[in-house]
Amino acid sequence: MLLDQKAKVVICGRKQEGLDAAGKVLNAEDRLKTVQAHIAKSEEVDRLFNTTIETFGDIDGLINNVGMNIISGVVDADPGLWAKIIDSNLNGTFLCSRKAGQIMRDRKKGKIVSISSIAAKRSAPFMGIYGVAKAGIEMMTKVLAQELASFNIQVNAVAPGMVRTKFSEPFWSNDEIYEQIVKTIPAGRIAEPADVALPVLFFCSQASDFITGQTLRVDGGASAI
């Protein structure tokens, strides 16, 4: 969506083969840069942002789009598993937001958008640690919004329900599970990627210049029940 609006985009990931595949699909070499980086490691986050500035000269917006979950309850979770999920989802979002906030604060302009989840508000089996991490992201959104509002920086979040992506495929690819999920969604379907991308685009645009500290639920009405 951002590339369709002629934006210059940098995407990162831990595996180069995934980045190479994404680059081929997006096919926008002059406006797209891929960087291999682990966002839960501060030195790699620094390299990511330095590469972005070297490539495109500045940073107008950050989209924290990380989602990593390993199915587990909380009571029986190994502490290492807890740390891994929190590290990737919450700490990675913190490190990237911290770096972007410092850069944007100096230029007194910017947008930070984080992807949360309805799991931040509604507990679900085997999604507990993930939900805790996403709840932390929503509070971080509010805190950063207060800290950065006077610098003309808006910080918001988008919280989808089930989205038809590789991440959630184990759920929506099972007909029985899918039917149970859809029963809880007034719109009668799960979200498609564009349903989430368009609200993110809104938060990255001038249309949201007086909106900050908000989390927008994109769940087909599931949270209204």
C-alpha positions in Angstrom: 0.0 0.0 0.0 2.8 2.4 0.9 4.6 1.6 -2.3 1.4 2.2 -4.3 1.4 5.8 -2.8 5.0 6.3 -4.1 6.5 6.0 -0.7 10.1 4.9 -0.2 10.1 1.8 2.0 12.6 -0.2 4.0 11.6 -3.6 5.2 13.6 -5.9 7.6 13.5 -9.5 8.6 15.8 -12.0 10.2 16.1 -14.2 7.1 17.6 -12.9 3.9 15.7 -15.5 1.8 12.4 -14.1 3.0 13.5 -10.6 2.2 14.6 -11.6 -1.3 11.3 -13.2 -2.0 9.4 -10.1 -0.7 11.6 -7.9 -2.9 10.7 -9.8 -6.0 7.0 -9.7 -5.2 6.9 -6.0 -4.5 9.1 -5.2 -7.5 10.0 -1.6 -6.6 13.7 -1.6 -6.5 14.2 2.2 -6.8 11.9 2.8 -3.8 12.4 -0.4 -1.8 15.3 -1.4 0.5 15.5 -4.7 2.3 17.7 -5.1 5.4 18.4 -8.2 7.3 18.1 -7.4 11.0 16.8 -8.8 14.3 14.8 -6.0 15.9 15.2 -7.4 19.4 18.9 -6.6 19.2 19.8 -2.9 19.7 22.9 -3.0 17.6 21.0 -4.4 14.6 18.2 -1.8 15.1 20.9 0.9 15.0 22.2 -0.6 11.7 18.7 -0.8 10.3 18.0 2.9 10.9 21.4 4.0 9.8 21.0 2.1 6.6 17.6 3.7 6.0 18.9 7.2 6.4 21.9 6.4 4.2 19.6 5.1 1.5 16.7 7.5 1.6 18.0 10.4 3.6 15.3 10.6 6.3 12.6 8.7 8.1 9.0 9.9 8.0 7.3 6.9 9.5 7.8 3.6 11.4 5.5 0.6 11.2 6.1 -1.9 13.9 4.7 -5.0 12.2 6.1 -7.9 14.2 4.1 -11.0 15.2 5.7 -14.0 16.7 3.9 -16.6 18.8 4.6 -20.2 20.0 1.5 -21.9 21.1 1.7 -22.3 24.9 -0.2 -21.7 28.1 1.3 -19.3 30.6 1.3 -21.4 33.7 3.3 -24.2 32.1 5.5 -22.0 29.9 9.2 -22.3 30.1 10.8 -19.0 31.1 12.9 -19.1 27.9 9.8 -19.3 25.8 8.2 -16.4 27.6 11.4 -14.3 27.0 11.5 -15.2 23.3 7.9 -14.1 22.6 8.2 -11.0 24.7 11.6 -10.1 23.2 10.4 -10.3 19.6 7.0 -8.7 20.0 7.4 -6.1 22.8 11.1 -5.4 23.2 11.6 -5.3 19.4 8.8 -2.7 19.1 10.4 -0.7 22.0 13.8 -0.6 20.4 12.5 0.4 17.0 10.1 3.0 18.4 12.9 4.4 20.6 15.3 4.9 17.7 12.6 6.3 15.4 11.3 8.6 18.2 14.8 10.1 18.7 15.2 10.7 15.0 11.7 12.2 14.5 12.0 14.3 17.7 15.0 16.1 16.2 13.1 16.9 13.0 9.8 17.6 14.8 7.7 15.4 12.6 6.8 11.7 12.2 4.4 8.8 12.5 4.8 5.6 14.5 2.3 2.9 13.9 2.4 -0.5 15.8 0.4 -3.6 14.9 -1.3 -4.9 18.1 -4.0 -7.6 18.2 -7.4 -8.2 19.7 -5.4 -10.7 21.8 -4.3 -7.6 23.8 -7.8 -7.2 25.1 -9.3 -10.6 24.9 -7.5 -13.7 26.3 -7.5 -16.8 24.2 -6.2 -20.3 24.7 -2.5 -20.7 23.8 -2.2 -17.0 23.0 -1.5 -15.7 26.5 2.1 -14.7 26.2 1.5 -13.1 22.8 -1.5 -11.2 24.3 0.6 -9.9 27.2 3.2 -8.6 24.7 0.5 -6.9 22.5 -1.1 -5.4 25.6 2.3 -3.9 26.4 2.5 -2.5 22.9 -0.8 -0.7 23.4 0.3 0.9 26.6 3.6 1.8 24.9 1.6 3.5 22.2 -0.1 5.7 24.8 3.1 6.5 26.6 5.0 7.4 23.5 2.1 9.5 22.2 2.3 11.6 25.3 6.0 11.9 25.2 6.2 12.9 21.6 3.0 14.9 20.9 4.7 18.3 21.5 7.2 17.3 18.8 4.4 16.9 16.1 4.8 13.1 16.2 1.8 10.9 16.2 1.9 7.4 17.7 -1.0 5.0 17.1 -1.7 1.3 16.8 -3.9 -1.0 14.7 -5.3 -4.1 16.4 -6.6 -6.7 14.0 -8.6 -9.9 14.7 -7.8 -13.0 12.6 -6.1 -12.0 9.4 -5.6 -14.4 6.4 -1.8 -14.5 6.6 0.9 -17.2 6.9 1.1 -16.4 10.7 -2.5 -17.4 11.3 -2.8 -20.2 8.7 -3.0 -23.0 11.2 -6.3 -21.5 12.4 -8.1 -20.3 9.2 -7.0 -23.3 7.1 -8.9 -25.7 9.3 -12.6 -25.6 8.3 -13.9 -26.4 11.7 -11.8 -23.9 13.5 -12.5 -21.3 10.9 -16.3 -21.7 11.3 -16.0 -21.3 15.1 -13.9 -18.1 14.6 -16.3 -16.6 12.0 -19.3 -17.1 14.4 -17.7 -14.5 16.7 -17.3 -11.9 13.9 -20.4 -9.9 12.9 -19.0 -9.2 9.5 -19.0 -12.9 8.8 -15.4 -13.3 7.7 -11.9 -12.9 8.8 -9.8 -9.9 7.7 -7.7 -9.9 4.5 -4.3 -8.2 4.6 -5.7 -5.0 2.9 -8.2 -4.6 5.7 -5.3 -3.9 8.0 -3.0 -2.2 5.5 -5.5 0.6 4.7 -5.9 1.7 8.4 -2.1 1.7 8.7 -1.9 3.9 5.6 -4.4 6.3 7.2 -2.2 6.5 10.4 0.8 7.2 8.2 -0.9 10.0 6.4 -1.7 13.7 7.1 -5.3 12.6 7.7 -4.2 11.4 11.2 -2.3 14.6 12.2 -4.5 15.2 15.2 -4.9 11.6 16.3 -2.4 10.1 18.7 -2.3 7.5 21.4 -5.1 5.5 19.9 -5.6 1.8 19.1 -8.0 1.1 16.3 -9.7 -2.3 16.4 -9.9 -3.9 12.9 -11.9 -7.0 13.7 -15.2 -7.0 11.7 -17.1 -6.0 14.9 -15.9 -8.9 17.1 -15.0 -6.6 19.9 -18.5 -5.0 19.8 -20.2 -8.2 20.9 
